[in-house]
Amino acid sequence: MTSPLFGKARARRAVLTAGTICAALFLSPLSPAQARDDQGATGEAIIHADDHPENWLTYGRTYSEQRYSPLDQINTSNAGNLKLAWYYDLDTNRGQEGTPLIVDGVMYATTNWSKMKALDAATGKLLWAYDPKVPGNVADRGCCDTVNRGAAYWNGKVYFGTFDGRLIALDAKTGKLVWSVNTIPKDASLGKQRSYTVDGAPRIAKGRVIIGNGGAEFGARGFVSAFDAETGKLDWRFFTVPNPENKPDHAASDSILMSKAYQTWSPTGAWTRQGGGGTVWDSIVYDPVTDLVYLGVGNPSPWNYKYRSNGVGDNLFVGSIVAIKPETGEYVWHFQETPMDQWDYTSVQQIMTVDLPINGQTRHVIVHAPKNGFFYIIDAKTGEFLSGKNYVYVNWASGLDPKTGRPIYNPDAMYTLNGKEWYGIPGDLGGHNFAAMAYSPKTNLVYIPAQQVPFLYKSQQGGFKPHPDSWNLGLDMNKVGLPDTPEAKAAFIKDLKGYLLAWDPVNQKEVFRVDHKGPWNGGIVATGGNVLFQGLANGEFHAYDATNGKDLYHFDAQSAIIAPPVVYSVNGKQYVAVEVGWGGIYPFFLGGIARTSGWTVNHSRVIAFSLDGDAKLPPSNDKGFLPVQPPEGDKSADAQKGYFNFQTYCAACHGDNAESGGVLPDLRWSGAIRHKEGFYNVVGRGALTAFGMDRFDASMNPTEIEEVRQFIIKRAQETYQREVDARKNANGTPDAASLGIQQ
């Protein structure tokens, strides 16, 4: 696996510059002491990544997470000649969100269900595979599919998290297990439901593997842990919201949480039972310039601010960026982007560092485009707010205070306090979500996979009533998310937008945009050839001119792309690769409406392009879940009661109002609904637990489960004919008219 470059460099490392020394050493073994005393060889290699641009050594390619590759063999003059070089079919036909790593011609790709593949990066040949065997019954602990966003590399090992909360280290050459740890401690202060999951990519700084988790929708208390990269031993832990009893956790966060954060929460709010949320489920960034680690902190739990904190306090550190020291986890500073969050406006979206001219002076800054729709520039060393401007249309705030960066709220948006419904833009999916943005030092622009997906917010009536085994938001699950009339749904679909946004961060303004057919599109990478690469939810992979957005190339990938591409080279040949696979929260939660702008059939795979490729994809199945004549329902059963329990326990996976988004089975056409006993075996007794369908007999009694079955039958009867008519479309995807929605 060692390249000639690294071998030659080792022989003369005593007289080489630091940049070349890193390239010489990053595959050499290091003792734990060496890994702690300095950056380590791999850390130096990442810092000096441009010295060996053929590799992609960390999640964002560099510690800055700019997702810019200086490779320019593929450029604006020849990108139109791209061809498929190879593909590798995956064994998990669900959402794929991973960023592969490339180390000396080997690609390390994590896939759904937390699996790892090592592939020859030039041919796609499988070198080894590792399956951590995540139990199927943990699937319903996560909000947004059993995805995995990527791995980390350090000192000859690859590291990744598993959906059931483990952190695993493998030998990079052989795929053999080196160590495995459970990242979730047995601590009563973490929330009663403890639905913790790990689907984000770990980061490594100074020999420490740093990883967070998700689960706030179900009841969790956010924290980040650092483990020794050589041994797996816990180094430190930082909690992002206070202990509900305001007592020490014996963690790095104790001092700041007890002295400052706890005072921003009501001591009697529902957060004390639900954990408070604030999970760090994606963005963790190490900055060698400031020697700080930045955490992007997620939404509170429950979402409802009135129930969560009795309508008082800013609720630190939810919706914030928090800076800590990599060696100890000690708090340094924070900036809260969404105080009092009640819209699920997480700050977990990609944190990027860059040097920018601010008021005539070059500043080392963080640029951030979180879900709340505002683009922030923050001093990376101090956390000082420098500027902010909405990069998408927003209606929850009129702007940001120019001195503090605090949002200027629209009073009507405070739905938990005024008791009204709120049609929010952005909605809970945000103006930008996990899909990676990119920055090009050649154009000085940030490229954002922007979107507009509204959300209808309405408080749960009669106080907070948590349900086991389900989302617990403090919202009326019968009303939220999607409007319930044809006219309102038509307006909702009209409001759905997705586009590639080129943003000037210095002047805080849009330069150009590339409109797409719908939201929930893939991440972006920028290159030295002035080319942007992005996959779309309609199944197309595109190359755009980074200076003006001109479409240079597109390819039919046969399934939606929501993952970000990577750029690398092997033996002097440049490649662009991306994971393909439809999934995540958009098709899960929005169901049939998601299918009007997304894909219906998964063909999950890794695909790679070059200028001289000669591969071809096999023929695809684009039929989707075919409608079947539904059975007769039981007129004596109360299907309307089944609607409530379906929305509470089932909709997050099987789609709003029993209409699948095209990832998991569409229950309207499932054979299980034809027999009462068979349905109970699946839903009540867990007959399909191994396949990700948990049992719900502890949450619903047999009568309630039967009411859910009758509701699904009712929905099948109501929608059968229009779904049959929808198959007349070329790709089998229903449009608004075929869904019975007025335009």
C-alpha positions in Angstrom: 0.0 0.0 0.0 3.0 2.3 0.5 3.5 4.6 -2.6 6.9 5.3 -4.2 6.5 8.9 -3.1 6.4 8.0 0.6 9.1 5.4 0.3 11.6 7.8 -1.3 10.7 10.5 1.1 11.5 8.3 4.1 15.0 7.8 2.9 15.8 11.4 3.0 13.4 12.7 5.7 16.2 14.2 7.8 16.9 16.9 5.2 13.4 17.6 3.9 11.0 20.4 4.7 8.2 19.8 7.1 5.7 19.5 4.3 7.5 16.6 2.7 8.4 15.0 6.1 4.6 14.6 6.7 4.2 12.8 3.4 7.2 10.6 4.3 5.8 9.6 7.7 2.1 9.5 7.6 2.0 5.7 7.0 4.7 5.0 9.5 3.7 3.5 12.9 3.7 5.9 15.8 3.8 5.1 19.5 0.9 6.6 21.6 3.4 9.0 23.1 4.5 10.3 19.7 0.9 10.7 18.6 0.2 12.9 21.6 3.4 14.9 21.6 2.8 16.4 18.1 0.4 16.3 15.3 1.7 12.9 14.3 2.7 12.0 10.7 -0.9 11.7 9.5 -1.8 15.0 11.1 1.1 16.7 9.3 0.0 15.1 6.1 -3.5 16.5 6.4 -2.1 19.9 7.3 0.0 19.8 4.1 -2.5 18.0 2.0 -1.7 20.1 -1.1 1.7 18.4 -1.1 0.0 15.2 -2.1 -3.3 16.1 -3.7 -3.8 12.6 -5.1 -5.1 11.6 -1.6 -8.2 12.5 0.3 -7.1 11.9 3.9 -9.9 13.4 6.0 -13.6 14.1 5.7 -13.2 17.5 4.1 -9.9 16.7 2.5 -8.1 19.2 4.7 -8.6 20.3 8.3 -10.3 23.4 7.0 -13.0 21.3 5.4 -13.2 23.5 2.3 -13.7 20.4 0.1 -11.4 21.9 -2.5 -9.0 19.8 -4.6 -6.2 21.5 -6.5 -6.2 18.7 -9.1 -6.9 20.3 -12.5 -6.4 17.5 -15.1 -10.2 17.6 -15.4 -11.1 21.3 -16.1 -13.7 23.5 -17.8 -12.3 22.7 -21.2 -12.6 18.9 -21.0 -15.1 18.1 -18.3 -17.7 17.5 -21.0 -15.6 14.4 -22.0 -16.0 12.7 -18.7 -16.9 9.0 -18.8 -17.8 6.4 -16.2 -14.5 4.7 -15.1 -15.9 2.1 -12.8 -18.8 1.3 -10.4 -19.2 -0.9 -7.4 -22.6 -2.1 -6.3 -23.3 -1.9 -2.6 -25.2 -4.4 -0.5 -27.3 -1.8 1.3 -30.0 -0.3 -1.0 -30.8 2.6 1.3 -29.5 6.2 1.7 -25.8 6.6 1.1 -24.3 9.8 2.5 -20.6 8.8 2.9 -17.5 10.7 2.0 -14.9 8.1 0.9 -11.3 8.5 1.9 -8.4 7.8 -0.5 -5.0 6.9 0.8 -2.4 5.8 -1.7 -4.8 4.4 -4.3 -7.1 2.8 -1.8 -10.6 4.0 -1.2 -12.3 3.5 2.2 -16.0 4.0 1.9 -18.6 3.7 4.6 -22.1 2.7 3.6 -25.6 2.3 5.1 -25.8 0.0 8.2 -22.3 1.2 9.1 -20.4 -1.1 6.8 -16.9 -0.4 5.5 -15.5 -1.2 2.0 -11.9 -0.9 0.9 -11.7 -0.6 -2.9 -9.0 -0.2 -5.4 -9.5 3.5 -6.2 -8.5 3.0 -9.9 -10.7 0.0 -10.7 -13.4 -0.3 -8.0 -12.2 -3.8 -7.1 -13.1 -4.9 -3.6 -10.0 -5.3 -1.4 -11.7 -6.1 1.8 -15.0 -5.4 3.6 -16.0 -5.2 7.2 -19.5 -5.6 8.6 -20.0 -4.6 12.3 -23.3 -6.4 12.3 -25.5 -3.6 13.6 -28.6 -5.1 15.1 -31.7 -4.5 13.0 -33.8 -3.3 15.9 -31.8 -0.1 16.4 -33.0 1.3 13.1 -36.0 3.1 14.7 -33.7 4.8 17.2 -32.6 7.3 14.6 -34.5 10.0 12.9 -33.1 9.8 9.4 -32.2 6.4 8.0 -29.4 4.1 9.0 -26.8 6.2 7.1 -23.1 6.7 7.7 -21.3 9.8 6.5 -17.7 8.7 6.6 -14.5 7.5 8.2 -11.2 8.9 9.5 -7.6 7.7 8.8 -4.7 7.9 11.2 -1.4 6.0 11.4 -2.3 3.0 9.3 -5.8 2.6 10.7 -9.3 3.6 9.6 -12.0 4.6 12.1 -15.8 4.8 11.8 -18.8 4.9 14.0 -21.7 2.5 14.0 -25.4 3.2 14.2 -25.6 1.4 17.5 -23.0 3.7 19.1 -19.7 1.9 18.7 -16.4 3.4 17.4 -14.3 0.9 15.5 -10.6 1.0 14.4 -9.5 -1.3 11.6 -6.1 -2.1 10.1 -6.2 -0.2 6.9 -4.3 -2.8 4.9 -6.2 -5.9 6.0 -9.5 -4.7 7.4 -8.9 -6.6 10.6 -10.4 -5.2 13.9 -7.8 -3.4 16.0 -10.2 -2.1 18.7 -13.9 -1.3 19.3 -15.5 0.8 22.1 -19.0 1.7 23.0 -19.2 5.5 22.8 -22.4 5.8 24.9 -21.8 5.7 28.6 -24.2 4.1 31.1 -25.3 7.3 32.7 -28.8 8.2 33.9 -28.2 11.9 33.1 -28.3 11.1 29.4 -32.1 11.0 29.1 -34.6 8.2 29.9 -35.1 6.9 26.3 -31.4 6.8 25.5 -32.0 6.5 21.7 -28.4 7.3 20.8 -27.1 6.6 17.3 -23.8 7.4 15.5 -23.9 8.2 11.8 -21.4 11.0 11.5 -17.8 10.8 10.5 -15.2 10.9 13.3 -12.4 13.5 13.2 -8.8 13.0 14.5 -6.7 15.7 16.2 -3.4 15.1 17.9 -3.9 11.4 18.2 -7.5 11.6 19.5 -10.5 10.2 17.7 -13.4 12.6 18.3 -17.0 11.5 17.8 -20.5 12.7 18.6 -23.9 11.1 18.2 -27.6 11.7 17.3 -31.0 11.0 18.9 -32.3 14.3 20.1 -35.8 13.7 18.6 -36.2 10.6 20.7 -34.7 11.9 24.0 -31.0 12.4 24.4 -28.4 14.6 26.0 -25.7 15.7 23.6 -22.0 15.0 24.2 -18.7 14.5 22.3 -16.1 12.0 23.2 -12.3 11.7 22.4 -10.6 8.3 22.4 -6.9 7.5 22.0 -6.4 6.6 18.4 -3.9 3.8 19.3 -5.7 2.1 22.2 -9.3 3.2 22.1 -9.1 4.5 25.7 -11.4 7.4 26.6 -9.5 10.7 26.9 -12.2 13.2 27.6 -15.9 13.9 27.2 -17.7 17.3 26.7 -21.4 17.6 27.3 -23.2 20.2 25.2 -26.2 20.8 27.5 -26.2 20.8 31.3 -26.8 18.0 33.7 -30.5 18.3 34.7 -29.5 18.3 38.3 -26.7 20.9 37.7 -24.1 18.5 39.2 -20.7 17.5 37.9 -20.4 14.8 35.2 -16.7 14.5 35.9 -16.2 15.7 32.3 -14.4 18.5 30.6 -17.6 20.5 30.3 -18.4 20.6 34.1 -17.2 24.1 34.8 -18.9 26.0 31.9 -22.2 24.0 32.1 -22.6 24.6 35.8 -21.5 28.2 35.9 -23.1 29.5 32.7 -25.2 27.1 30.6 -27.5 25.8 33.4 -28.8 29.3 34.1 -30.2 29.5 30.5 -32.6 26.6 31.1 -35.7 26.3 33.2 -35.0 23.8 36.1 -38.5 22.3 35.7 -38.8 22.0 32.0 -39.3 18.8 30.0 -35.7 18.9 29.0 -34.9 17.5 32.5 -36.7 14.3 31.4 -35.7 14.2 27.7 -32.0 15.1 28.1 -32.2 18.5 26.4 -30.9 17.4 23.0 -27.9 19.3 21.6 -26.4 16.3 19.9 -23.3 16.8 17.7 -24.4 14.4 14.9 -22.2 15.7 12.1 -19.8 18.7 12.2 -16.7 18.4 14.3 -13.6 20.3 12.9 -10.1 20.6 14.1 -8.3 23.8 13.2 -4.5 23.6 13.4 -4.2 27.4 13.0 -6.0 28.1 16.3 -5.4 24.7 17.7 -9.1 24.4 18.6 -11.8 21.9 17.9 -15.2 23.3 16.8 -18.4 21.4 17.6 -21.6 22.1 15.6 -24.4 21.6 18.2 -27.8 20.3 17.2 -31.4 21.0 18.1 -32.9 20.8 21.6 -35.2 18.1 23.0 -38.1 18.4 22.8 -38.4 21.0 20.0 -41.3 22.7 21.8 -39.7 25.7 23.7 -42.7 26.2 26.0 -42.6 22.6 27.2 -38.9 22.2 27.0 -37.9 25.2 29.1 -41.2 26.8 30.1 -40.6 29.4 27.5 -37.6 31.0 29.2 -33.8 31.1 28.6 -31.5 30.7 25.5 -30.8 27.1 26.3 -27.1 26.8 25.8 -25.4 25.2 23.9 -28.1 24.1 21.4 -27.9 25.7 18.0 -24.3 26.8 18.7 -20.7 26.5 17.6 -18.6 25.6 20.6 -14.8 25.8 20.6 -12.8 23.4 22.9 -9.1 22.4 23.3 -8.2 19.1 21.5 -6.0 17.8 24.3 -8.4 18.2 27.2 -11.9 19.1 25.8 -11.7 22.4 27.8 -14.2 25.0 26.8 -12.8 28.1 25.1 -15.7 30.0 23.5 -19.2 29.6 21.9 -21.4 31.4 19.5 -25.1 30.6 19.6 -26.8 31.0 16.2 -30.3 30.1 17.2 -31.2 30.9 20.8 -34.5 29.4 22.1 -34.6 27.1 19.0 -38.0 25.7 18.4 -37.8 25.0 14.7 -35.1 22.3 14.6 -32.5 24.8 13.3 -29.4 22.8 14.2 -25.9 24.2 13.8 -24.5 20.8 12.9 -24.0 21.7 9.3 -20.5 21.8 7.9 -18.1 24.2 9.7 -15.4 25.6 7.4 -12.3 27.7 8.1 -10.8 30.1 5.6 -8.7 33.3 5.5 -10.8 36.2 4.2 -10.3 40.0 3.9 -12.6 41.6 6.5 -12.6 45.4 6.6 -9.3 45.6 4.9 -7.6 43.0 7.1 -7.0 39.3 6.5 -8.8 37.3 9.2 -8.8 33.6 9.9 -12.6 32.9 10.2 -15.3 30.3 10.4 -17.9 30.4 7.6 -21.1 28.6 8.4 -24.4 28.1 6.6 -26.6 26.3 9.2 -30.2 25.2 8.8 -31.6 28.6 10.0 -30.9 30.2 6.7 -28.2 32.8 7.7 -24.6 32.7 6.5 -22.2 33.5 9.4 -18.7 34.7 9.5 -17.1 34.3 12.9 -13.5 34.9 14.1 -12.0 31.4 14.5 -9.8 32.3 17.4 -12.2 34.2 19.6 -15.8 33.4 18.4 -16.4 37.1 17.7 -19.4 37.6 15.3 -18.2 39.5 12.2 -21.1 39.4 9.8 -24.3 37.5 8.9 -26.8 37.6 6.1 -29.6 35.2 5.0 -28.5 33.1 2.1 -32.0 31.8 1.5 -35.4 33.2 2.0 -36.4 33.2 5.7 -39.6 34.2 7.5 -38.8 33.4 11.1 -36.4 36.4 11.6 -36.0 39.7 9.9 -32.3 39.7 10.2 -29.4 39.5 12.7 -28.3 42.1 15.2 -25.2 43.7 13.5 -23.2 43.7 16.8 -24.1 40.4 18.4 -25.4 38.3 15.6 -28.5 37.5 17.6 -31.6 36.8 15.4 -34.3 39.5 15.3 -37.4 37.2 15.7 -40.6 37.4 13.8 -43.2 37.3 16.7 -45.5 35.1 14.6 -42.8 32.5 14.4 -42.9 31.9 18.1 -45.6 29.3 17.7 -45.0 27.5 21.0 -45.6 30.8 22.9 -48.5 32.3 20.9 -50.3 29.0 20.4 -50.8 29.4 16.7 -49.7 27.3 13.7 -46.6 28.5 11.9 -45.7 27.8 8.3 -41.9 28.2 8.6 -39.4 28.8 5.9 -36.9 27.3 6.2 -38.6 24.4 7.8 -37.0 21.7 9.9 -34.9 20.4 7.0 -33.2 23.8 6.8 -31.9 26.1 4.1 -28.8 23.8 4.1 -28.5 20.5 5.7 -25.8 17.9 5.9 -25.0 18.0 2.2 -21.4 19.4 2.0 -20.7 22.9 0.7 -17.3 23.8 -0.9 -15.0 26.8 -1.2 -12.7 27.6 -4.1 -9.7 29.8 -3.4 -9.6 30.4 -7.2 -13.1 32.1 -7.3 -13.2 33.0 -3.6 -16.8 31.7 -3.5 -18.6 29.3 -1.2 -20.9 26.8 -3.0 -23.9 25.8 -1.0 -26.4 23.0 -1.7 -29.3 25.3 -0.8 -32.9 24.4 -0.5 -36.4 25.6 0.5 -38.5 23.0 2.3 -41.3 24.6 4.4 -42.7 23.0 7.6 -46.0 23.4 9.4 -45.4 23.8 13.1 -48.1 23.3 15.7 -47.7 22.6 19.4 -48.9 19.4 21.1 -52.0 20.3 23.1 -52.5 19.5 26.7 -48.9 19.6 27.8 -45.9 17.5 26.8 -46.7 13.8 26.5 -43.7 11.7 25.5 -44.3 8.3 23.7 -41.8 5.4 23.9 -40.2 4.3 20.6 -41.2 7.4 18.7 -40.2 11.0 18.0 -41.0 13.3 21.0 -41.0 16.8 19.7 -43.8 18.4 21.8 -45.7 19.0 18.5 -49.0 17.8 17.2 -47.9 14.9 15.0 -51.3 14.8 13.3 -50.8 18.4 12.0 -47.1 19.1 11.6 -44.9 18.8 8.6 -47.4 18.7 5.7 -50.6 20.7 5.1 -53.7 18.5 5.0 -55.7 20.0 2.2 -55.1 19.6 -1.6 -54.8 23.4 -2.0 -52.3 23.7 0.8 -50.3 20.8 -0.4 -50.2 22.4 -3.9 -48.8 25.5 -2.3 -46.3 23.4 -0.3 -45.0 21.7 -3.5 -44.7 25.1 -5.2 -42.6 26.3 -2.4 -40.2 23.3 -2.7 -36.9 24.5 -4.2 -33.3 23.3 -4.5 -30.3 24.9 -6.1 -26.6 25.3 -6.1 -25.8 28.7 -4.6 -22.6 30.5 -5.3 -22.1 32.8 -2.3 -19.6 35.7 -2.0 -18.7 35.4 1.8 -16.8 38.8 1.9 -19.7 40.8 0.5 -22.4 38.4 1.8 -24.2 38.2 -1.4 -25.3 35.7 -4.1 -23.2 35.6 -7.2 -25.1 33.0 -9.2 -27.3 30.0 -8.7 -28.1 26.8 -10.6 -31.7 25.8 -10.1 -32.5 22.1 -9.7 -35.8 20.2 -10.0 -36.2 19.8 -6.3 -34.5 19.9 -2.9 -32.4 17.4 -1.0 -29.6 17.3 -3.5 -26.0 16.1 -2.9 -22.9 17.8 -1.6 -20.4 19.7 -3.7 -16.6 19.6 -4.3 -14.6 22.3 -6.0 -11.4 21.8 -8.0 -8.3 23.5 -9.4 -9.8 23.0 -12.8 -12.6 25.4 -11.9 -15.1 22.6 -12.0 -17.8 21.9 -9.4 -19.2 18.4 -9.0 -22.6 17.6 -7.5 -25.1 14.8 -7.6 -28.9 15.5 -7.5 -32.0 13.9 -6.1 -33.3 13.3 -9.6 -30.5 10.8 -10.2 -28.2 13.0 -12.2 -24.5 13.7 -11.6 -23.3 17.1 -12.8 -20.1 19.0 -13.5 -20.5 22.8 -13.4 -18.2 25.7 -14.3 -17.3 27.2 -10.9 -17.2 30.8 -12.4 -20.7 30.9 -13.8 -22.6 27.7 -13.1 -22.6 26.5 -16.7 -23.6 22.8 -16.9 -20.6 21.1 -18.4 -21.6 17.4 -18.0 -24.3 15.2 -16.6 -24.7 11.5 -16.1 -27.7 9.4 -15.3 -26.7 7.5 -12.1 -30.0 5.5 -12.0 -30.7 6.6 -8.4 -30.7 9.8 -6.3 -27.3 11.2 -5.1 -27.3 12.8 -1.7 -23.6 12.2 -0.8 -20.7 14.6 -1.6 -18.2 13.7 -4.3 -14.4 13.3 -3.8 -11.6 14.1 -6.2 -8.3 12.1 -6.3 -5.7 10.7 -8.6 -4.0 7.3 -9.1 -0.9 6.9 -11.2 -1.3 10.4 -12.6 -5.0 10.0 -13.6 -7.6 12.1 -12.0 -10.9 10.6 -10.8 -14.2 11.9 -9.4 -16.2 9.5 -7.2 -19.4 9.6 -5.3 -21.7 7.3 -3.4 -25.2 6.8 -4.9 -28.3 6.0 -2.9 -31.7 7.6 -2.1 -32.6 8.0 1.6 -32.1 10.2 4.6 -34.9 12.1 6.3 -36.5 13.8 3.3 -38.0 10.7 1.6 -38.6 9.1 5.0 -40.7 11.8 6.6 -42.3 13.6 3.6 -43.4 10.3 2.0 -45.3 10.7 -1.3 -44.5 14.4 -1.7 -40.8 13.6 -1.5 -41.3 11.3 -4.5 -42.5 14.2 -6.6 -38.9 15.6 -6.5 -36.8 12.6 -5.7 -36.2 9.0 -6.7 -38.4 5.9 -6.2 -36.0 3.0 -6.6 -32.6 2.6 -5.1 -29.5 1.3 -6.9 -26.9 2.0 -4.3 -23.3 2.0 -5.5 -20.1 3.9 -5.7 -19.4 5.4 -9.1 -16.2 7.0 -10.4 -15.4 9.1 -13.5 -12.3 9.8 -15.5 -11.6 11.3 -18.9 -11.0 7.9 -20.5 -13.5 5.7 -18.7 -15.2 2.9 -20.6 -17.6 1.4 -18.0 -21.4 1.2 -18.3 -24.1 0.7 -15.7 -26.4 -2.3 -16.1 -30.1 -1.7 -16.9 -32.1 -0.4 -14.0 -35.4 -1.1 -12.5 -37.5 2.1 -12.2 -40.8 0.7 -11.3 -40.8 1.5 -7.6 -43.2 -0.1 -5.2 -46.0 -1.3 -7.4 -49.5 -0.8 -6.2 -51.6 -3.9 -5.4 -55.4 -4.0 -5.2 -56.0 -3.4 -1.5 -58.1 -5.7 0.7 -61.4 -4.8 2.2 -61.1 -3.0 5.5 -63.0 -3.7 8.8 -65.7 -1.1 8.9 -66.1 -1.5 12.7 -62.5 -0.6 13.3 -61.5 3.1 14.0 -59.0 3.9 11.2 -58.9 7.5 12.4 -57.4 6.4 15.7 -54.9 4.4 13.7 -53.9 7.6 11.9 -52.6 9.1 15.2 -50.5 6.1 16.1 -49.2 5.7 12.5 -48.0 9.4 12.5 -46.5 8.9 16.0 -44.7 5.6 15.5 -44.5 4.8 11.8 -44.4 8.0 9.6 -40.8 8.8 10.3 -39.8 5.6 8.4 -42.7 4.7 6.2 -43.9 8.2 5.1 -46.4 10.8 6.1 -50.0 9.6 5.8 -48.8 6.1 4.9 -47.2 7.1 1.6 -43.6 5.9 1.3 -40.8 8.1 0.0 -39.3 5.3 -2.0 -36.7 3.9 0.5 -38.5 1.5 2.8 -41.5 -0.6 1.8 -44.7 1.2 1.0 -47.1 -0.3 3.5 -50.1 0.3 1.4 -49.0 -2.5 -0.9 -47.5 -4.8 1.7 -48.8 -8.3 2.1 -48.7 -7.9 5.8 -51.8 -5.6 5.9 -53.9 -8.4 4.4 -54.0 -10.5 7.6 -54.6 -9.3 11.1 -52.4 -11.9 12.7 -49.6 -11.4 10.2 -49.6 -7.7 10.7 -49.4 -8.1 14.5 -46.5 -10.6 14.1 -44.5 -7.9 12.3 -45.5 -4.8 14.2 -46.2 -6.2 17.6 -44.0 -9.3 17.9 -41.1 -8.0 15.7 -41.0 -10.7 13.1 -38.8 -8.5 10.9 -36.5 -7.1 13.6 -33.4 -8.4 11.8 -34.3 -6.3 8.8 -34.7 -3.1 10.8 -38.4 -3.3 11.7 -38.5 -3.1 15.5 -41.4 -4.4 17.6 -44.0 -2.0 19.1 -46.0 -4.2 21.6 -44.6 -2.1 24.4 -45.9 1.1 22.8 -49.3 0.0 21.4 -51.7 -2.7 22.5 -53.2 -5.2 20.0 -56.3 -3.0 19.4 -54.2 0.0 18.6 -52.0 -2.0 16.2 -55.1 -3.3 14.4 -56.3 0.3 14.1 -53.0 1.2 12.4 -53.6 -1.7 9.9 -57.0 -0.4 9.2 -55.7 3.1 8.6 -53.1 1.7 6.1 -55.8 -0.2 4.3 -58.0 2.9 4.1 -55.1 4.9 2.7 -54.4 2.1 0.1 -58.1 2.2 -1.0 -58.0 6.0 -1.3 -54.8 6.1 -3.3 -54.7 2.9 -5.4 -56.1 4.3 -8.6 -54.0 7.4 -8.7 -50.8 5.4 -8.0 -51.7 3.1 -10.9 -52.2 6.2 -13.1 -48.8 7.5 -11.8 -47.0 4.5 -13.4 -47.8 6.1 -16.8 -45.0 8.6 -16.1 -41.8 7.7 -17.7 -39.9 7.1 -14.5 -42.7 5.8 -12.4 -42.5 8.9 -10.0 -45.9 10.5 -9.2 -46.1 14.1 -10.0 -48.3 16.6 -8.2 -51.4 16.0 -10.4 -51.2 12.2 -10.0 -51.0 12.6 -6.3 -54.3 14.3 -6.4 -52.8 17.7 -5.6 -54.2 20.8 -7.3 -51.7 23.0 -9.1 
